Every structure is written in structure tokens, then in C-alpha cells.
């Protein structure tokens, strides 16, 4: 069974447990890139779970770009995430963290667009202050996750739509954790990688201050997509 083992925990959803266990095997290298996963029937028989459970777990792994399916052949490992995804995120929380990125891409692209159209000079200063805190924190070798969260929340407030602020506030805990994971992984990477992260934030700020709504939305979506990619690919920008 390629070393794949599932330790069932009653309080966790079975599909999420299976997702986490397969993810852990991929991160450890026990299931290497290009390796074929056991068939759905084999997983069902070995772990006593139903086909819908297996399919849900595999579907999430596919949507996260970690495995891919070949029609009539099976599922294969596509790429290995960095060890930090598990070390800092925890196996049971990874699926939720990646779902958070999906939601943020949809929501924050719009907040950046609206901020470019509606932000006041005070909002510009607030975003700039948050950006400077992020830059100073990363330069000092800190995680700077609070500054990162402040940057994104300030843009939401600058959108002039309190509903967006309320939505992102409700995601506070998972957003904070996803930023902590991403920035910890970045801190362990190259200086070029850290500079790319800062450049992405700077470009978003410049577009908002310049009133370029199209660019602000595109750059925010790009940044969040890149952040998601950085936590799911160990070889990216190391």
C-alpha cells in the first residue's frame, strides 16, 4: 500500500483525515512525485471507508494541485509541498487553510478593486503603514504575520464596503494561520523569495494609490494565487 496509513480520529471528518494522511505521505517523500496512488477500491478495503469518502479526499488533493488523475489509470502525485506546510499548519488544518486561499482570491480581488476606486488619503496612509511594518518585519527576520493581516484588512476597509470587512473578520483565525504558515515557509527560503513576496504587496499598494482598479484586482488575485502556490510546492522560489 506504498506505506499509506490512516489513523482514524472520531472527531475528524473521514475525508479530511484521508486527505491529511495522503498529504503527509507526499510531504515526507514516501509517496514521491509521479507515484501512482493506491486505487479507490484498495483504499476503501484497507481503511474501511466508503468510495464517496475516498473520492472527496482525492478531489480536494486534485483541486490543490497535489495529485492528478489519468482516466482509467488512477491518481498520481503531482508535486510535493514543503515540510513547513505540515510543521507550521498541522496535517488536520491544511485542507481548511487552502480553502481559505480560494475564498480570499474571490473576495480580496474585489476589495482591492474597490479600494483603488474609493480609498481616501487616510486609507492610503494606513495601507502604506501596514506595508512598511511588513517590510521591516521581514527584513528583521520576523514572521510579520500580523503586519500582513493588517495590510489586507486595511485594504478591505478602504473598499468602503463594511460587508467585506465583516466577512474577512469572520475568517480572522484561519487567515492569520495561513499567513503564519506562508511567511514561515518564506523565512526559510531564499532572499529572492522574500523579496518577491514584498514586491507583490508593494505592487498592490501602488495600484490602489494610483487608482488603477483593474491592476489592483489582478495583482491581488495574483499575489494570493502565488502565496497558495508557495505553500504547496517545495521547489517553488526556494
Beta strands, then each sheet from edge to edge (+ up, - down):
strand 1: 67-70
strand 2: 74-77
sheet 1: 1+ 2-
end
